[in-house]
Amino acid sequence: QIQLVESGGGLVQAGDSLRLSCAASGRTASNYNMAWFRQAPGKEREFVAGITRSGSTTDYADSVKGRFTISRDNAKNTVYLQMNSLKPEDTAVYYCAASVWIYTALATESKYGWWGQGTQVTVSS
């Protein structure tokens, strides 16, 4: 059983940057595809970015392409989300998720069986 703990959220202004971290424990993170999802108030949770076990393949939601970068350090059992040029519409609770499914699209939420508790990101205009 893998446990995930997110950190790095906060209140920033539009145009600022933040880096979220997701620390994994209990199992080796390199055995899992990892992703970030987010949920804004009154909206459904949505895919943000995903990365395969080795880090060789990534995928992004169109809304964050060119601004966000997902990466991982398997030696540290940690996944990161670097968020640049933040916009007010990026305001949400950001969740880290892990999946053992290898041959599925990184954006498929139903394939992620383990989730962190979330970290709040608030971007003011």
C-alpha positions, 0 to 999 in steps of 0.5 A, spaced: 500 500 500 503 506 497 501 512 501 501 519 498 502 526 501 502 533 498 505 539 500 507 546 497 501 549 496 499 556 498 496 563 496 500 566 490 498 572 485 497 571 478 504 570 474 507 567 480 510 560 480 509 554 485 512 547 486 508 542 489 511 535 491 508 528 492 512 524 497 510 517 497 511 511 502 510 504 503 511 502 496 517 504 491 514 510 487 518 507 481 512 501 480 507 506 479 505 511 474 503 518 477 499 524 476 496 530 479 489 532 479 485 538 481 478 540 483 476 547 484 470 549 488 463 546 484 467 543 479 469 536 478 476 533 479 480 534 473 487 531 470 492 536 470 499 532 468 501 525 469 508 521 468 510 514 467 514 510 472 521 511 469 519 518 467 520 517 460 513 519 458 509 525 460 502 528 459 498 534 460 491 537 460 491 543 454 489 548 460 496 547 463 501 545 457 507 550 457 506 552 464 506 546 468 512 541 468 511 534 472 517 530 474 519 525 479 525 523 483 525 515 484 531 515 488 527 520 493 520 517 492 517 524 490 513 527 484 513 534 483 509 539 479 512 545 477 507 551 476 509 557 472 505 563 470 499 561 474 492 564 473 486 565 477 483 559 474 488 554 477 485 555 483 484 548 486 485 543 491 491 539 487 491 531 488 497 526 487 495 520 485 498 513 483 496 507 478 499 500 477 496 500 470 501 501 465 498 500 458 493 506 460 492 513 458 495 517 464 489 522 464 484 516 466 482 518 473 479 511 474 485 507 473 488 511 479 487 507 486 491 511 491 490 518 492 493 523 497 489 528 501 490 534 497 494 541 497 490 548 496 493 552 491 490 559 491 491 564 485 489 571 486 488 576 480 
